[in-house]
Amino acid sequence: FFCPLLSQAAEPQYANPVRAGDFPDPSIIRVGDDYYATATSSEWGPQFPLLHSRDLVNWELKDFAFAKRPEWAIGNFWAPEIATHNGKYFIYYTGRNKKNRLALAVATADSPLGPYTDHGQLVAQEVGSIDAMAFSDQDGQRWLVWKEDGNSRKQPTPIWLQRLTDDGLKLT
């Protein structure tokens, strides 16, 4: 909120979009005074842009999570969720596997800007698994929540929740 009658200081100005381009399904984390984001890249490679900002207004494209597609996947790189846990950085994401199923997968890095190592699929339900997000409960246990892609087939769309291993790389 800025009222010119109360302050003579100039407030930062911005206009939407704050970053021009095609960045659907954005995910952002804060690390100290820095912000890091990624977004859906679909069929375009490299997969998952990695952006940096100090103010949530000025974003710089720094790199990509994957220079080339992971071996297990053929396309549909959607909804990456960037997260941090125990000093590691994770991207949980959707990709289409060679059996033509939408699958959830995970990649890790020591820095939010990578390089990321893909660890492959976590789950690929028959109608597809999409939109994963990891979180910690009040006891520090890691969980993954996602949805089954029934809506794309005019079927029910259940929400799933399952514990992750301590390293965040597998479902228990």
N, C-alpha and C positions, 0 to 999 in steps of 0.2 A: 504494500500500500504506500502510495506516495502522495503527499499533499504539498503543493508548492507554497502554501501559506505557512507551513510548519517547518520547512527546510529549504535551504538554498542549495544543498548538495544535489548533484545530478545522480539520479538512479540509473542503474544499468538498463539499457534498452535492448529488446529483442523482438523479433517477429516470427510467427509460425510460418512454415516449419523452421525449427531451429537448425535442422540439418536437411538440406535438399537431397533427394534421392529416394530409392526404394528400400525402406528399412522396416518391413512388417514384423509383427510379433517381437518388439524390442524387449530386452532384458538388461537391467542395469544393477550394478553393485557399487558400493562406496568402499574404498580402501584408504583410510586416512583422509587426506584432503582431496583425493582423486576419485573420479568416477570412470567406470569402464562399462561398455555396452556391447552387445552383439544383437544380431537380428537374423530373421529368415533369409536364406539365399535361394531357396527353391532349387531350380535346375542349374542356376548360374554358378560357375566356379570362378575362383576358389570359394570354398564354403565358409559361411559365417564370418562376416566382417567383424573386426575388433576395433572399437573406437575408444578414445580417451577424451576426458574433459576435466577441467578444474572448477567449472561453474555451472554445469548442466545446460549451458547455452551454446558455447563454442566447442564443437566436437571435431576431432581430427581422426581420420581413418588411419590406423597404425599398421594393421596387418589382417590376416585371416586365420581362423582356427585351423583349417586344413588347406594346404596348397593343392592337394588332389583328393578325390573321393576315397573314403575308407574302403578297403577291399570287399567288405560284406555288403555294401550298399550300391544301389543303382540310381537313386534319385530322391526327390521330394525331401530336401533338407529344410525342415521347418522348426519353428518355435524353440530355438536354443535358450536354455535358462542357465545363465552364468551364476555361479555360487562359489563361496569360499568356506573351507572347513579345515581346521587344524593345519593352517599354513599352506594348504593346497588350493588350487583353483579347479573348478569342475564346470563342464558344459554338458548338461543333459539335453538331448535333442531327439528329434524324430527324423528317420530316414526310411526309405523303402528298400527292403531286402530283396535278394535274388529269387525268393519265393513269391514276390509281388505283394508282400504284407508290409504295412507301416509298422515300424519297430522303434522302440526307444533304445537309445545308446548313451554312452558316457565317454567323455574325453577329459584328461587331466593335464595340468601344467603347474610349474613352480611360480609362474608369474601370470597375472591376468591377461597379459598380452602374448602368452605362449612362450615357446612352441608347445602345442597341445599334442598329446599322445592319445590316439583312439583306443578304447578298451572293448569295443564291440557292443553287441546287442545285450540288453537287459531283459526285454520281453517283446514278443511279437504275437499278439492275440489274432485269432482268425479274421476278425473284422477290422483289425488294426489297432495300434496303441499309439496315442499322440499326447502332446502337451504335458510333458513331465515337469515336475518341480520337486526339488529336494528341500527338506527342512529338518530342524532338530526340535524334539519335544522338550518339555521342562526338565527331563532327566538326562538330556544330552544324546538320546538315541536318534539316529538318522533314519528318515523315512523318505519314500518316494510316493508322490501322488500323481495320478494321470487319469486320462479318460480313454475308454474304449471307443473307437470311431464308428459307433452304430449310426450316428446321425447322417453320415454320408451314404448310408444304405437304407435310410428310413426305418431304422431299428432303434431299440432303446440304447441310450448312451450312459452306461454306468461309470461312476467314478471309482477308481481303485486306489488302495493304499497298502503299501507293503514296506516292511523294514528293509533297510540297506545294511550290508556288512559294514564293519567299522571303517573300512577304507573307502566306502561309498561306491564301490565298483560292481557290486552284485546285489541281487535281491536275496533275502534270506528265505 
